[in-house]
Amino acid sequence: MDNKNILISGAGIAGTTLAFWLKEFGFNPTMVENSPTLRKGGHAIDFMGAGYDVAEKMGIIPALKAVDINFSKLVFVDSDNREKGSMDYQKIKIFLNGRAFTLFRSDLARVIYQSIDKGVEIIFGDTIAKIEENRKGVAVMFQSGKTRDFDLLVGADGLHSNVRKLVFGNESQFEKYYGYYTSSFTIDNISLGNNAFSMYNVPYKQVGVFSKNENSTTAFFIFASPEKLAYQHHDIARQKKILKSEFESSGWKCRELLSRIDSTTDFYFDCVSQIKMESWYKSRVALVGDAGYCPSLLSGKGSTLAMVGAYILAGELKQANGDYKKAFEQYQLVFKPFMEKKQKSAQQFAKSFVPKSSFGIWLRNKVFKLMSLSIFSKLFLNQFKDSGLKLKEY
């Protein structure tokens, strides 16, 4: 097999899944992650469809089941915490034959990471500073000053991909902003005391909370912003200030949640955007997951589809016996049309993602009450099906 030594930039969901399958298929992957440890934080995600199929092939379903949030229902509340609408999540699971979890992104990434062969080299606390391709491979200089040679390089480093910037150009060429910002963080020593996922809205803004256990609650915030905001991607203090200014006067539990923001250890804040590229590869460098085709929070499928893309990329490299030209082309041929459909579907959802009026909030609450009826649950869940994609056995 040719081109066995492959560097993966990013130890998130896409990167860890790719490392798992490359090792499984006889390659020698190395991972580099800018963070000193696995990243924490991120939204709760619905885990189903083709991503569930990949996880099943990896043998990690029991581990994922152990970290399933498994909340009873989604409840929409008013400023006095009175229920105004709800959806029975357990009925949805039954409809999906139990092949669905709700997971925190960090828990999913950790489970995948723990499943990787112990022989896989993982470099934490470093990142790629320079990339030079030659006839034989890719020469990489790390931020630490070390240099290494690899046969191939895969960027699995998310929406703000460093590899994409170094090889393909500035992010602005590929990013499509959809008018929202999102944030999440976990607060200790506070609990809602139930097993529901509570959601509160005012026009243009949404807050969700769920108690992970009796001493911990995770909060999720989304707000609309017609224009992109000015802040540095790594300026956490500025991001917290923005979030406070948006929500402190919004009522319900917002002020209490935000009063504890400075003690959290898993703060996350980012825009809601998609990444659209003509090609996901260039010579010996390829992109996987959000780095190449981020479908955004609007899709509800970013993490699971990152796993699917990683599986297909690794599988095509195996099938081509390491011939990267053939494998990269086939990877894009198989998966790009499907991802473009998912991105388009998410775009159509953008305008109604967060209700923009009191009437819109009322109408949404009424619609979700109908979800208790099986016929409406089936219609709702059809958007999460991965029809049109059949995973190959590599």
C-alpha positions as CSV (number, residue, x, y, z in Angstrom):
1,M,0.0,0.0,0.0
2,D,1.3,3.5,-0.9
3,N,1.2,6.7,1.1
4,K,0.7,5.1,4.4
5,N,2.0,7.9,6.7
6,I,-0.9,10.4,7.0
7,L,-1.0,13.5,9.2
8,I,-4.4,14.5,10.5
9,S,-4.8,18.1,11.8
10,G,-7.5,18.2,14.5
11,A,-8.6,15.7,17.1
12,G,-12.3,16.5,17.0
13,I,-15.0,14.2,15.7
14,A,-13.8,14.1,12.1
15,G,-10.2,13.7,13.0
16,T,-10.6,11.0,15.5
17,T,-13.0,9.0,13.3
18,L,-10.5,9.3,10.4
19,A,-7.6,8.1,12.6
20,F,-9.7,5.1,13.7
21,W,-10.5,4.0,10.2
22,L,-7.0,4.7,8.7
23,K,-5.4,2.5,11.4
24,E,-8.1,-0.1,10.8
25,F,-7.4,-0.1,7.1
26,G,-3.6,-0.5,7.4
27,F,-2.4,3.1,7.3
28,N,-0.2,4.9,9.8
29,P,-2.0,8.0,11.0
30,T,-0.6,10.8,13.2
31,M,-2.8,13.4,14.8
32,V,-1.9,16.9,15.8
33,E,-4.3,19.0,18.0
34,N,-3.7,22.7,18.9
35,S,-5.5,22.3,22.3
36,P,-3.4,20.7,25.1
37,T,-6.2,18.2,25.7
38,L,-9.3,17.0,24.0
39,R,-11.6,20.0,23.6
40,K,-14.6,20.4,25.9
41,G,-17.9,22.1,25.2
42,G,-20.1,22.3,22.2
43,H,-23.8,21.8,21.7
44,A,-25.9,18.7,22.4
45,I,-26.4,16.9,19.1
46,D,-29.0,14.4,17.7
47,F,-27.0,11.3,16.7
48,M,-28.8,9.1,14.2
49,G,-28.8,8.1,10.5
50,A,-25.6,7.3,8.7
51,G,-23.5,8.5,11.6
52,Y,-25.1,5.9,13.8
53,D,-24.3,3.3,11.1
54,V,-20.6,4.3,11.2
55,A,-20.5,4.2,15.0
56,E,-22.0,0.7,14.8
57,K,-19.2,-0.4,12.5
58,M,-16.7,1.0,14.9
59,G,-18.2,-1.0,17.8
60,I,-18.8,2.1,20.0
61,I,-22.6,2.0,20.3
62,P,-22.5,0.7,23.9
63,A,-20.1,3.5,24.9
64,L,-22.3,6.1,23.3
65,K,-25.4,4.6,25.0
66,A,-23.7,5.1,28.3
67,V,-23.3,8.9,27.7
68,D,-26.7,9.4,26.0
69,I,-28.5,12.4,27.6
70,N,-31.7,10.5,27.1
71,F,-33.9,13.4,28.1
72,S,-37.6,12.7,28.5
73,K,-39.0,15.6,26.4
74,L,-38.3,19.0,24.8
75,V,-40.3,21.6,26.7
76,F,-40.9,25.2,25.6
77,V,-41.5,27.6,28.5
78,D,-42.4,31.2,29.1
79,S,-40.7,33.7,31.3
80,D,-42.4,32.2,34.4
81,N,-41.2,28.7,33.4
82,R,-44.7,27.6,32.5
83,E,-44.9,24.9,29.8
84,K,-46.3,26.3,26.5
85,G,-45.4,23.4,24.2
86,S,-43.5,20.1,24.2
87,M,-42.3,17.1,22.2
88,D,-42.0,13.6,23.7
89,Y,-38.4,12.6,22.7
90,Q,-38.9,9.0,23.8
91,K,-41.6,8.5,21.2
92,I,-39.1,9.7,18.6
93,K,-36.6,7.1,19.7
94,I,-39.2,4.4,19.4
95,F,-40.1,5.6,15.9
96,L,-36.4,5.3,15.1
97,N,-36.2,1.8,16.5
98,G,-33.9,3.0,19.3
99,R,-31.2,4.0,16.7
100,A,-30.8,7.5,18.1
101,F,-29.0,9.2,20.9
102,T,-28.6,12.8,22.1
103,L,-25.0,13.4,22.9
104,F,-22.8,16.3,23.9
105,R,-20.2,16.9,21.2
106,S,-17.4,16.5,23.7
107,D,-18.7,13.1,24.9
108,L,-18.9,11.9,21.3
109,A,-15.3,13.0,20.6
110,R,-14.1,11.4,23.8
111,V,-15.7,8.1,23.0
112,I,-14.2,8.0,19.5
113,Y,-10.8,9.0,20.9
114,Q,-10.8,6.2,23.4
115,S,-11.6,3.7,20.7
116,I,-8.5,4.6,18.6
117,D,-5.7,2.0,18.6
118,K,-3.1,2.9,21.3
119,G,-0.4,2.8,18.6
120,V,-1.6,5.9,16.9
121,E,0.6,8.9,17.6
122,I,-1.2,12.0,18.9
123,I,0.5,15.4,19.4
124,F,-1.3,17.8,21.7
125,G,-0.6,21.4,22.2
126,D,0.9,22.1,18.7
127,T,-0.3,23.1,15.3
128,I,0.8,23.3,11.7
129,A,2.6,26.6,10.8
130,K,3.9,25.8,7.3
131,I,3.1,23.2,4.6
132,E,5.4,22.4,1.6
133,E,4.4,19.8,-0.9
134,N,6.9,17.9,-3.1
135,R,6.9,15.0,-5.4
136,K,7.3,12.5,-2.6
137,G,5.1,13.9,0.1
138,V,4.3,16.8,2.4
139,A,6.8,18.5,4.6
140,V,5.2,20.1,7.6
141,M,6.7,22.6,10.1
142,F,4.9,22.8,13.4
143,Q,4.4,25.9,15.5
144,S,6.8,24.4,18.0
145,G,9.6,24.5,15.3
146,K,9.7,20.8,14.7
147,T,9.6,19.5,11.1
148,R,8.2,16.2,9.9
149,D,7.6,14.5,6.5
150,F,4.3,12.7,5.7
151,D,2.9,11.1,2.6
152,L,-0.5,12.9,2.9
153,L,-2.2,15.6,5.0
154,V,-5.8,15.8,6.0
155,G,-7.4,18.9,7.5
156,A,-10.0,17.9,10.1
157,D,-9.7,21.1,12.0
158,G,-13.2,22.5,11.9
159,L,-15.0,25.6,10.6
160,H,-11.9,27.8,11.0
161,S,-9.5,25.3,9.5
162,N,-5.9,26.1,9.7
163,V,-5.0,23.6,6.9
164,R,-7.7,25.1,4.6
165,K,-6.2,28.6,5.1
166,L,-2.6,27.5,4.5
167,V,-3.4,25.4,1.4
168,F,-6.6,26.7,-0.1
169,G,-6.8,30.3,1.0
170,N,-8.6,32.6,3.4
171,E,-11.8,31.5,5.0
172,S,-13.8,34.3,3.6
173,Q,-13.7,32.6,0.1
174,F,-15.6,29.6,1.4
175,E,-17.7,30.8,4.4
176,K,-21.4,31.5,4.0
177,Y,-22.8,33.2,7.2
178,Y,-26.4,32.5,8.0
179,G,-27.3,35.3,10.5
180,Y,-26.9,33.6,13.9
181,Y,-24.4,33.1,16.7
182,T,-24.4,30.2,19.1
183,S,-22.8,29.6,22.5
184,S,-22.8,26.9,25.2
185,F,-21.3,26.3,28.6
186,T,-21.7,24.1,31.7
187,I,-22.4,25.5,35.1
188,D,-21.6,23.5,38.3
189,N,-23.7,23.5,41.5
190,I,-27.0,24.2,39.8
191,S,-29.7,21.7,38.7
192,L,-33.1,22.1,37.2
193,G,-34.2,18.9,38.9
194,N,-35.9,17.2,36.0
195,N,-35.0,15.2,32.9
196,A,-36.4,17.6,30.3
197,F,-34.7,19.8,27.9
198,S,-36.2,23.3,28.5
199,M,-36.3,25.9,25.8
200,Y,-37.1,29.6,26.2
201,N,-37.6,32.2,23.5
202,V,-38.0,35.9,23.0
203,P,-38.0,37.2,19.4
204,Y,-34.6,36.6,17.7
205,K,-33.2,34.8,20.7
206,Q,-33.3,31.3,22.2
207,V,-32.0,29.6,25.3
208,G,-32.0,25.9,26.2
209,V,-30.9,24.2,29.4
210,F,-30.5,20.7,30.5
211,S,-29.2,19.2,33.8
212,K,-26.5,16.7,33.0
213,N,-26.7,15.4,36.6
214,E,-27.9,16.6,40.0
215,N,-25.0,19.2,40.3
216,S,-24.5,20.4,36.7
217,T,-26.5,22.2,34.0
218,T,-25.5,23.0,30.4
219,A,-26.9,26.1,28.8
220,F,-27.3,26.7,25.1
221,F,-27.8,30.2,23.5
222,I,-28.7,31.2,20.0
223,F,-29.3,34.8,18.8
224,A,-29.8,36.4,15.4
225,S,-27.4,39.0,14.0
226,P,-27.9,40.3,10.5
227,E,-24.2,41.1,10.2
228,K,-21.1,39.3,11.4
229,L,-19.7,40.6,14.7
230,A,-16.2,42.0,15.1
231,Y,-14.2,39.9,17.5
232,Q,-11.1,37.7,17.5
233,H,-11.8,33.9,17.2
234,H,-9.8,33.2,20.4
235,D,-10.9,36.3,22.4
236,I,-13.1,34.5,25.0
237,A,-13.5,37.6,27.2
238,R,-15.0,39.5,24.2
239,Q,-17.3,36.6,23.3
240,K,-18.6,36.4,26.9
241,K,-19.2,40.2,26.9
242,I,-21.2,39.9,23.6
243,L,-23.3,37.0,25.0
244,K,-24.1,39.0,28.2
245,S,-25.2,42.1,26.3
246,E,-27.5,40.0,24.2
247,F,-29.2,38.0,27.0
248,E,-28.9,39.6,30.4
249,S,-32.2,41.4,30.1
250,S,-34.1,38.7,28.3
251,G,-35.8,37.3,31.3
252,W,-36.4,33.7,32.5
253,K,-33.1,32.2,33.9
254,C,-30.8,34.2,31.6
255,R,-29.3,36.5,34.2
256,E,-28.7,33.6,36.6
257,L,-27.0,31.5,33.9
258,L,-24.8,34.3,32.7
259,S,-23.8,35.3,36.2
260,R,-21.8,32.1,36.4
261,I,-20.2,32.4,33.0
262,D,-16.7,33.3,34.2
263,S,-16.4,30.1,36.3
264,T,-17.2,27.7,33.4
265,T,-14.4,25.6,31.9
266,D,-16.0,24.7,28.5
267,F,-17.2,28.0,27.1
268,Y,-18.0,27.8,23.4
269,F,-19.0,30.7,21.0
270,D,-19.1,30.8,17.2
271,C,-21.1,32.0,14.2
272,V,-23.5,29.8,12.4
273,S,-22.0,29.3,8.9
274,Q,-21.5,26.8,6.2
275,I,-18.3,26.1,4.2
276,K,-18.7,25.6,0.5
277,M,-15.8,24.6,-1.7
278,E,-15.5,23.5,-5.3
279,S,-13.0,20.9,-4.4
280,W,-12.2,19.3,-1.0
281,Y,-8.6,18.3,-2.0
282,K,-5.5,19.8,-3.6
283,S,-2.7,17.5,-4.6
284,R,-1.7,15.6,-1.4
285,V,-4.0,17.5,1.0
286,A,-7.6,16.8,1.6
287,L,-10.3,18.2,4.0
288,V,-12.9,16.3,6.0
289,G,-15.8,17.4,8.2
290,D,-16.5,21.0,8.9
291,A,-13.2,22.0,7.4
292,G,-14.4,21.1,3.9
293,Y,-18.2,21.1,4.1
294,C,-19.6,22.4,7.3
295,P,-23.4,22.1,7.1
296,S,-23.8,24.3,10.2
297,L,-25.9,24.0,13.3
298,L,-28.9,24.5,11.0
299,S,-28.6,21.0,9.7
300,G,-28.5,19.2,13.1
301,K,-26.2,16.7,11.3
302,G,-22.7,18.2,11.4
303,S,-21.1,15.8,13.7
304,T,-22.6,12.6,12.3
305,L,-21.8,13.6,8.7
306,A,-18.2,14.4,9.7
307,M,-18.0,10.7,10.9
308,V,-19.5,9.5,7.6
309,G,-17.1,11.7,5.5
310,A,-14.1,10.3,7.5
311,Y,-15.2,6.8,7.0
312,I,-15.6,7.3,3.2
313,L,-12.2,9.0,2.9
314,A,-10.4,6.3,4.8
315,G,-12.3,3.6,2.9
316,E,-11.5,5.1,-0.5
317,L,-7.8,5.3,0.4
318,K,-7.9,1.6,1.3
319,Q,-9.7,0.7,-1.9
320,A,-7.2,2.6,-4.0
321,N,-4.3,1.0,-2.2
322,G,-3.1,4.4,-1.1
323,D,-3.3,6.1,-4.5
324,Y,-4.4,9.4,-3.2
325,K,-5.3,10.9,-6.6
326,K,-7.9,8.2,-7.2
327,A,-9.0,8.1,-3.6
328,F,-9.6,11.8,-3.1
329,E,-11.5,12.0,-6.4
330,Q,-13.7,9.1,-5.5
331,Y,-14.3,10.4,-1.9
332,Q,-15.6,13.7,-3.4
333,L,-17.6,12.0,-6.1
334,V,-19.4,9.7,-3.6
335,F,-20.0,12.2,-0.8
336,K,-20.2,15.8,-2.3
337,P,-23.6,15.5,-4.0
338,F,-25.1,14.2,-0.7
339,M,-23.5,17.0,1.4
340,E,-24.7,19.7,-1.0
341,K,-28.2,18.5,-0.6
342,K,-27.8,18.6,3.2
343,Q,-26.4,22.1,3.0
344,K,-29.3,23.2,0.8
345,S,-31.8,21.8,3.2
346,A,-30.2,23.6,6.1
347,Q,-30.2,26.9,4.2
348,Q,-34.0,26.6,3.8
349,F,-34.3,26.1,7.5
350,A,-32.3,29.3,8.3
351,K,-35.1,31.8,8.2
352,S,-37.3,29.9,10.7
353,F,-34.5,28.6,12.9
354,V,-35.3,31.1,15.7
355,P,-38.8,32.7,15.9
356,K,-38.6,36.4,15.1
357,S,-41.9,37.5,16.7
358,S,-44.2,36.6,19.6
359,F,-46.6,35.1,17.1
360,G,-43.8,33.0,15.6
361,I,-43.0,31.7,19.1
362,W,-46.7,30.9,19.7
363,L,-47.0,29.1,16.4
364,R,-43.9,27.1,17.0
365,N,-45.2,25.9,20.4
366,K,-48.5,24.8,18.8
367,V,-46.7,22.9,16.0
368,F,-44.6,21.0,18.5
369,K,-47.7,20.0,20.4
370,L,-48.7,18.1,17.3
371,M,-45.5,16.2,17.4
372,S,-47.2,13.9,20.0
373,L,-49.1,12.5,17.1
374,S,-47.2,9.8,15.2
375,I,-48.0,11.1,11.7
376,F,-46.5,14.5,12.5
377,S,-43.5,12.9,14.2
378,K,-42.8,10.9,11.1
379,L,-43.0,14.0,8.9
380,F,-40.6,15.9,11.2
381,L,-38.1,13.1,11.3
382,N,-37.9,12.7,7.6
383,Q,-35.6,15.7,7.4
384,F,-33.1,13.8,9.5
385,K,-33.0,10.7,7.3
386,D,-29.9,10.2,5.2
387,S,-31.7,8.8,2.2
388,G,-29.6,8.8,-1.0
389,L,-26.5,7.6,0.8
390,K,-25.6,4.0,1.1
391,L,-22.3,3.3,2.9
392,K,-19.9,0.9,1.2
393,E,-18.3,-1.9,2.9
394,Y,-14.6,-1.3,2.6
